Amino acid sequence: MAQTTRRCWLTFEEGRQNEPCLWRMTQEYPNVMFDIRQASVQKDIGIMAVLFTGEEQEIQAALDFLVSQEVKVDPVEGGSLVAG
């Protein structure tokens, strides 16, 4: 299948910014690559702009996994909510 990319904002709240959520995602979905493009982590919140690369179904499954870890996932460019 063809590789695609998706750019998303990830928001980590309520202590999630101190947990290895992206590492856990890579253990479940090793074929999804990610590139952190921008990040800001504070005491109460962490926000990252992340580029995901892989097969569309795998990327969506990885994003769904992040949502299950209570990470908020939104598209970088307009549109509706990606997941969560």
C-alpha positions in Angstrom: 0.0 0.0 0.0 1.0 3.6 -0.5 2.6 5.7 2.2 0.8 8.8 3.3 1.3 11.5 5.9 -0.9 13.2 8.4 -0.1 16.2 10.5 -1.7 16.4 13.9 -1.7 18.4 17.1 -1.3 16.2 20.1 -2.4 17.6 23.5 -1.3 15.9 26.7 -3.1 17.0 29.9 -3.7 15.7 33.4 -0.2 14.2 33.7 -0.1 12.6 30.3 2.8 14.9 29.3 4.9 12.9 31.8 4.1 9.5 30.2 5.7 7.8 27.2 2.5 7.8 25.1 4.4 8.1 21.7 6.8 5.3 22.7 3.9 3.0 23.6 2.3 3.9 20.2 5.5 2.8 18.5 5.5 -0.6 20.3 1.9 -1.2 19.0 2.4 0.3 15.6 6.1 0.0 14.6 5.3 0.8 10.9 4.0 4.3 11.7 6.9 6.8 11.8 6.5 10.1 13.6 8.4 13.4 13.4 7.9 16.0 16.1 7.8 19.3 14.3 7.0 21.6 17.3 6.5 21.0 21.0 5.7 23.0 24.1 5.6 21.2 27.4 4.6 22.9 30.6 3.8 21.7 34.1 0.1 21.1 33.3 0.0 20.6 29.6 2.0 19.4 26.6 1.3 20.3 23.0 3.1 18.8 20.0 2.8 19.2 16.2 3.6 15.7 14.8 3.9 14.4 11.3 2.9 10.8 11.0 4.0 8.7 8.0 2.8 5.2 7.1 -0.2 3.4 5.6 -3.5 5.3 6.2 -5.1 2.5 8.2 -2.0 2.1 10.4 -1.8 5.8 11.0 -5.5 5.9 12.0 -5.1 2.9 14.3 -2.0 4.6 15.9 -4.0 7.8 16.4 -6.9 5.8 17.9 -4.4 4.2 20.2 -3.2 7.7 21.4 -6.8 8.7 22.0 -7.2 5.5 24.1 -4.3 6.8 26.2 -6.3 10.0 26.7 -4.2 12.1 24.3 -6.3 14.7 22.3 -5.6 14.4 18.6 -6.5 17.2 16.2 -5.6 18.0 12.5 -3.0 20.7 12.0 -4.8 22.2 9.0 -8.5 23.0 9.4 -11.1 20.4 9.0 -12.8 18.4 11.7 -11.5 16.6 14.7 -9.3 13.6 13.7 -9.9 11.4 16.7 -10.9 11.7 20.3 
